[in-house]
Amino acid sequence: MPSKDDIAQFKLEVTRQHLNYLKYIRTRGHAVDEAEIARLEAEVVAAEEAKARERSREASDDEKGLSAR
């Protein structure tokens, strides 16, 4: 069974691929929903920021653990 982190990473990658697809077809002259692109961009940014905060928190916890020894 995949972990929550694995599922979140998968969902982020699918969202990123969909966003890139919409941007690509827009460059080819097709009409796309600009609101959908904006929503997906915001979703990707939010997920990446949350991931960065988690990494920072883990690094901080690791440093605290090392200094406590």
C-alpha positions as CSV (number, residue, x, y, z in Angstrom):
1,M,0.0,0.0,0.0
2,P,1.5,3.4,-1.0
3,S,2.2,5.9,1.8
4,K,0.4,9.2,2.1
5,D,3.6,10.9,0.8
6,D,3.7,8.6,-2.3
7,I,0.1,9.4,-3.0
8,A,0.6,13.2,-2.6
9,Q,3.7,13.0,-4.9
10,F,1.7,11.1,-7.5
11,K,-1.2,13.6,-7.4
12,L,1.3,16.5,-7.7
13,E,2.9,14.9,-10.8
14,V,-0.4,14.2,-12.5
15,T,-1.5,17.8,-11.8
16,R,1.8,19.1,-13.2
17,Q,1.5,17.0,-16.3
18,H,-2.1,18.2,-16.9
19,L,-0.9,21.8,-16.4
20,N,1.9,21.3,-18.9
21,Y,-0.5,19.8,-21.4
22,L,-2.9,22.7,-21.2
23,K,0.0,25.2,-21.6
24,Y,1.3,23.2,-24.6
25,I,-2.1,23.1,-26.4
26,R,-2.5,26.8,-25.7
27,T,0.8,27.5,-27.5
28,R,-0.5,25.5,-30.5
29,G,-3.4,27.9,-30.8
30,H,-6.2,26.0,-29.1
31,A,-8.6,27.6,-26.7
32,V,-8.0,26.6,-23.1
33,D,-9.6,27.5,-19.8
34,E,-7.3,30.2,-18.4
35,A,-9.0,29.8,-15.0
36,E,-8.1,26.1,-15.0
37,I,-4.5,26.9,-15.8
38,A,-4.4,29.4,-12.9
39,R,-6.0,27.0,-10.5
40,L,-3.5,24.2,-11.4
41,E,-0.6,26.6,-11.1
42,A,-1.7,27.6,-7.7
43,E,-2.2,24.0,-6.7
44,V,1.3,23.0,-7.8
45,V,2.9,26.0,-6.0
46,A,1.0,25.3,-2.8
47,A,2.0,21.6,-2.9
48,E,5.7,22.5,-3.6
49,E,5.7,25.1,-0.7
50,A,4.2,22.5,1.7
51,K,6.8,20.0,0.6
52,A,9.6,22.6,1.2
53,R,8.2,23.4,4.6
54,E,8.1,19.7,5.5
55,R,11.7,19.2,4.4
56,S,12.7,22.3,6.4
57,R,10.9,21.0,9.5
58,E,12.6,17.6,9.1
59,A,16.0,19.2,8.8
60,S,15.3,21.3,11.9
61,D,14.2,18.3,13.8
62,D,17.3,16.4,12.8
63,E,19.5,19.3,14.0
64,K,17.7,19.4,17.3
65,G,18.2,15.7,17.7
66,L,21.9,16.0,17.0
67,S,22.4,19.0,19.4
68,A,20.6,17.1,22.2
69,R,23.2,14.4,22.2
